[in-house]
Amino acid sequence: MKKATIGIASICMLALAFPSLAAGPRNDTNGATSKMSNSIQQTPNTGGVAPADSGAARKQDPLDAAVAGMRKSKESAARVGSMKKVAFLKIVDVGNSGDKAAIGKATAENRDGIKALRDAIGANAALRGKLAEKSLKPEQVVAVKLNDDGSLTVYVDKST
């Protein structure tokens, strides 16, 4: 009876030890993994919402965004020309802003880029169609901003 009990106990211990034997020796013999995980700085999960003091959370003035877009209008023209479809279009009328002089100055300084942008919009049937749905013409566009979510913000001057 004593031998049977010892035999059963041995089999149980071997069965419990078998998974660790099958896995082989631990790779963390020098403790490098635990040291590395202790040195990693944890950042809170904000659920995709930018903190209030970040640049993404601060709202840019539409006039400033339009002027910045006018400065990049040559690059925007190339990107607009290659667009196959427009998922969502946001229209911002900067012609009604209080600073007509700033719009006029930025338009004059970036005349060639804005013309290239308008030509690219005119050649892009999908974008031209979306603008037509909003009763807008390519000649009214002064700048565009391609957003990370695939949408397009179009800055227009409806007073022209």
N, C-alpha and C positions, 0 to 999 in steps of 0.2 A: 504494500500500500504506500509505503514511504517513497519507493522508487517511482511509482506511478505519479505521485503528486509532484515530485521533482521533475519528472519528464514533461508533465503538462505545463508546469511553470516555465520550463525552458522553452517550450514551443510557443507559449504566449509571449515571452520576452523577445524571442526571435521574430515573431510576426509583427510585434510593435516596432522593432528596430529595423525591419526590412525596408520600409520606404526611405528612411534616412540612409541606409546602405546603398540603395539603388540610385539615389541622387548623387552619390560620390562625395568627395570632401568639399567643405565650404571654401569658396574662393576668397572670402574676406579674412584671410589669416592675419593680415597686418592691420585690420580695422580701417582701411582706407575708405570703404563705402560709408561707414557710419560717420567718419570725419567729414567726408564730402557732403553728406546730407545735412549735417549740422551746420555747415558753412553756407548753405543756400539760403538766401534771403527770401522769405515768404512774402508774396504780394497778395493783397486782398482781391477777391473776385468781385468785381463791380457789376457783373452781369452785362458787360458790353456798354455800360454807361460811363462816359468820361467824367473824371472828377471835375468839380465846379471851377477849379482854378486852371484847368488845362486849356490849351489853345483850341482844341476841338469843341469844348463846351462854350467858349466865348463866341457870341454872335457877331459876325462882321457886318458893318454898315453896308447896305446895298450899294450905295454910291461908291464906297471904297472898293467893294468887290467888283463892281463894273469897271472901274478905272484899272484895277489890277488885271482883269480879264482883257481889257483893251490892249494892255502892254504885252499880253501873251497871245494876241489874236492870230499871229502867223502860225504858231504851234497849234493853236486850237483849230485853225483852218485845215491843217493836215489831218488831225484826228477826226474832225467832223466829216471830212471827205471820205474817210474809210469806214464810217459807221454804217452798218447794215440795217439796223432797226433802232427805234427809240421807244424804250419801255415807258418812261414817265418824263413829262416835260413840265418844268416849273417856269412861269413867266414872271419877271420882275421889271416893272416899268420905272426906269430911272429918269425918264423925261419929265416926270412930275416932281422930281426932287427939288428942294429949295435952292440947289446950287447949279443952275444952268451953265454958269461960266466954267465950272470944273468939268462938266460933261463936254462942253464945246472945246475946251483946251485939250482934254484927253483924246477926243475924236480927231482933232487937227494933228496932234502929235503922232497918232497911230493910224493915219489915213490908209496907208498901204496894207497894213495888217487887217484892218477892218474890211477893206475891199476884198482881200483874199478870203476872209471868213464869209462874207456875204456871197461870194462866188461859189464857195464850197457848199454853203447851205442851199443855194439855187440848184446845184448839181446833185444834191442828195434828195432823192424823191421821198424817202421816208420822213426826213426832217421837214422838208418843204410841206408835205401833207399835214404833219402835226401842227405846224405854224398856221396853215390855212384853216384848220379846224378852230383855231383861236382868233381868226380874222387878222392875222399878221402876215406881213411880207418880209422877205429876206432883207430888204432895204431898211427896215426898221430895227434890225438887230445891230447892237453895238458891241456885244461881248457874249461869250458863253463860258460855262464852267461845267466840266464833266465831273460828276460826283462819284464817290467810291461805290455807291449802291447801283450804279448803272444809269441813274437818272441824269438829266441834263437841265441845268439852269440857264435860261436864256434871258439876257438883259436887253431890253428894247427901249427905244425912244419913240413912243406913239405920237409925239408931237411933230414928227417929220413926215 
